[in-house]
Amino acid sequence: MRPTNSNVLLAALLAIGIAVSFQACKHEPIIPPGEEPGGGGSGGGDDCDPEVVYFQQDILPIFQSSCALSGCHDAATAQNDIILTDYNNIINTGEIEGGDLDAGKVWEMITETDIDDPEDRMPPLPNEALSSEQLQAIQTWILQNAQNNSCESSGCDTLNITYSGTIRPLIENRCEGCHSGGDPSGELSYENYDGVAQVAADGRLLGAINWDPDYTNMPQNGDQLSQCNIDKIRIWIENGYPND
C-alpha cells in the first residue's frame, strides 16, 4: 500500500519534532558571570575574608609607611638596590618567597632583636620597630603565599568607633612609619594618643587625609585612605577624639 502525501508529511513533522526535542535536552556548560569558557576569572577584588591577609589593604600600607621612605627603600634611594614601594618591587627583591619565612632577608630583618647590631633591624633606628600586629600580618601574608591580592568590603561599619580598635590601627599602618622615632616627619609623632589628638584637634589630621589643598597629602608615600576610613576618622574627631 503506497503512503499518501498526508502520511509522508506527518512522518516528516514527527521526525523534526523528535530532533528538536533531543536538541532541547542538550545542556551547555554553565559559565559563571565574569568567566570565559575554559576558566579564567574576572580578576576583580574578592569579598573580604577575615581569615585572609590582603596585600593591597593590609601589607602594602605597612611597607609604604615604614620602609619605602626617602633615604631608605623608595624608588629614588633604593638602599642596597631594594625598592619596597609596590608588589612587583617587593617580590622582585628575591627576599620574600610565598610560603617560606626563611627564604629571604625581609622577615629576618624586620624581626631582628639583637641590640648589639641595631643596624640590622628594619626599619632602622631611630624609627620605631614594626608592631606585633604588623609583624603578625606580614607573617600570615607570607605563609598564605605572599599573593598580590585585594578585597572589597561589602559595607562601611561606622558604628562603635574607638581610638584603640579603629583609629590606632589606621594610624599605625598608614602614618606612624613617618611620624615616629627620634626625627619624626614634620616634628609630629603619632606613637601615642597625645600626638594624634593634637592634629585631630586643630584640623590638620582631617585636612591631610582629605587631601585638602591647604594641607600636605597624607599618607605621603601611598594612596589616599579609602572614603570609609576617612569617614571613621572624621566621626571619631567629631565625637571629640576620645581616648577609648
C-alpha positions in Angstrom: 0.0 0.0 0.0 1.6 3.3 -1.1 1.8 6.0 1.6 -0.4 9.1 0.8 1.0 12.6 0.7 -0.6 13.3 4.1 1.1 10.3 5.7 4.5 11.4 4.3 4.0 14.9 5.7 3.0 13.6 9.1 6.1 11.4 9.3 8.4 14.3 8.4 6.8 16.5 11.1 7.3 13.8 13.7 11.0 13.4 12.8 11.6 17.1 13.0 9.8 17.2 16.4 12.0 14.4 17.8 15.2 16.1 16.6 14.2 19.4 18.2 13.3 17.6 21.5 16.8 15.9 21.6 18.4 19.3 20.8 16.5 21.0 23.6 17.6 18.4 26.1 21.3 19.0 25.3 22.8 21.0 28.3 25.6 23.5 27.6 28.1 24.1 30.4 27.1 26.8 32.8 29.7 29.6 32.8 29.6 31.8 36.0 29.3 35.5 35.4 32.6 37.1 34.8 34.3 34.0 33.4 35.1 32.8 29.9 34.9 29.2 28.7 38.0 27.3 29.7 38.5 29.1 33.0 39.8 32.5 34.0 38.0 34.8 36.3 37.3 38.5 36.0 40.3 39.4 38.2 38.3 41.8 40.4 38.7 42.0 44.2 37.0 39.3 46.3 34.8 40.0 49.2 37.0 40.5 52.3 37.6 37.3 54.2 38.6 37.8 57.8 40.9 34.8 57.6 42.9 36.2 54.7 45.6 38.9 54.9 45.3 41.1 51.7 48.4 42.7 50.2 46.7 45.9 49.0 44.7 46.6 52.1 46.9 45.1 54.9 50.5 44.8 53.8 51.3 47.5 51.2 50.5 50.3 53.7 53.0 48.9 56.2 55.8 48.8 53.6 54.9 52.3 52.3 54.8 53.8 55.7 57.7 52.1 57.3 60.1 51.1 54.6 59.6 53.0 51.3 60.8 56.2 52.8 63.2 58.8 51.5 66.7 57.7 52.3 65.6 54.0 52.6 63.7 51.9 50.1 61.8 54.4 48.0 62.5 54.4 44.2 64.9 57.4 44.4 67.1 56.0 47.2 66.8 52.2 46.7 69.1 51.4 49.5 71.0 48.2 48.9 69.2 48.1 45.5 66.0 47.3 47.3 62.7 49.1 46.5 59.7 48.4 48.6 57.0 50.7 47.0 54.7 48.2 45.3 54.1 44.5 44.9 56.4 43.9 41.9 59.3 45.6 43.5 58.8 43.9 46.9 58.7 40.4 45.3 61.4 41.1 42.8 63.9 41.8 45.6 64.0 38.0 45.9 63.9 38.4 49.7 60.3 37.2 50.1 59.0 33.9 48.9 55.5 32.8 49.5 55.0 30.1 52.0 58.5 30.3 53.4 59.5 32.8 56.1 63.2 31.8 55.9 63.5 32.2 52.1 64.6 35.8 52.2 66.1 38.5 54.4 63.0 40.7 54.8 61.4 38.7 57.5 64.7 38.2 59.3 65.4 42.0 59.3 62.0 43.2 60.4 62.1 40.8 63.3 65.8 41.5 64.3 66.1 41.9 68.0 69.9 41.9 68.5 70.6 45.1 70.4 74.4 44.7 69.7 73.8 45.1 66.0 70.9 47.5 65.6 71.7 48.4 62.0 70.4 45.0 61.0 67.0 45.9 62.2 64.4 47.3 59.8 63.1 49.9 60.0 66.4 51.2 61.3 66.8 53.3 64.4 65.7 55.9 65.3 62.5 54.7 63.7 60.1 52.5 65.7 60.2 48.8 65.0 57.1 47.2 63.5 54.4 46.4 66.0 53.5 42.8 66.9 50.2 43.2 65.0 52.1 44.4 61.8 54.6 41.5 62.1 51.7 39.1 62.5 50.0 40.4 59.4 53.2 40.1 57.3 53.9 36.6 58.6 50.4 35.4 57.8 50.6 37.0 54.3 53.9 35.3 53.5 52.6 31.9 54.8 49.5 32.5 52.6 51.8 32.5 49.6 52.5 36.3 49.5 49.8 37.0 46.9 49.1 40.3 45.3 45.5 40.1 46.5 42.9 42.6 47.2 39.3 42.6 48.6 36.2 44.8 48.5 34.3 45.4 51.7 30.6 44.9 51.4 29.9 47.9 53.6 31.4 50.5 55.8 30.8 50.0 59.5 31.0 53.3 61.2 29.4 52.2 64.5 31.3 51.8 67.7 34.4 53.6 66.5 37.1 53.7 69.2 40.6 55.1 69.3 42.2 51.7 70.3 40.1 49.5 68.0 39.6 51.7 64.9 41.8 54.7 64.8 45.0 53.4 66.3 45.4 50.6 63.7 44.9 53.1 60.9 47.5 55.5 62.3 49.9 52.7 63.0 49.7 51.2 59.5 49.4 54.4 57.4 51.1 57.2 59.3 53.4 56.1 62.2 56.2 54.9 59.9 56.9 58.6 59.1 55.7 60.1 62.3 57.7 58.2 64.9 61.3 57.8 66.2 63.8 60.4 67.1 63.2 62.6 64.0 59.5 62.3 63.1 58.3 63.9 59.9 57.1 67.4 60.5 58.2 67.1 64.1 54.9 65.2 64.7 55.0 61.9 66.5 52.0 59.7 66.4 53.4 57.0 68.7 50.9 57.8 71.4 47.4 59.2 71.7 48.6 62.8 72.6 50.3 63.3 69.3 47.3 62.1 67.3 44.9 64.1 69.4 47.0 67.3 68.8 46.5 67.1 65.0 42.9 65.9 65.4 42.0 69.0 67.5 43.5 71.6 65.1 42.1 70.1 61.9 45.4 69.0 60.4 44.6 65.3 60.6 41.4 65.5 58.7 42.7 68.1 56.2 45.7 65.9 55.4 43.8 62.7 54.9 41.1 64.5 52.8 43.9 65.8 50.6 42.6 69.4 51.1 44.6 72.0 49.1 45.9 73.8 52.2 47.4 70.6 53.7 50.2 68.1 52.8 48.6 65.0 51.4 48.8 62.1 53.8 49.8 59.3 53.6 52.7 60.9 51.8 54.1 57.7 50.4 50.9 55.9 49.5 47.4 56.1 48.1 44.7 58.2 49.8 42.8 56.4 52.5 39.5 54.9 51.4 36.4 57.0 51.9 35.3 54.5 54.6 38.5 55.0 56.6 38.3 58.8 56.2 34.7 58.7 57.5 35.8 56.7 60.5 38.5 59.2 61.4 36.1 62.1 60.8 33.4 60.6 63.0 36.0 60.0 65.8 37.1 63.6 65.6 33.5 64.9 65.6 32.8 62.8 68.7 35.6 64.7 70.5 38.5 62.3 69.6 38.1 60.2 72.8 41.0 58.1 74.1 38.9 55.0 74.3 
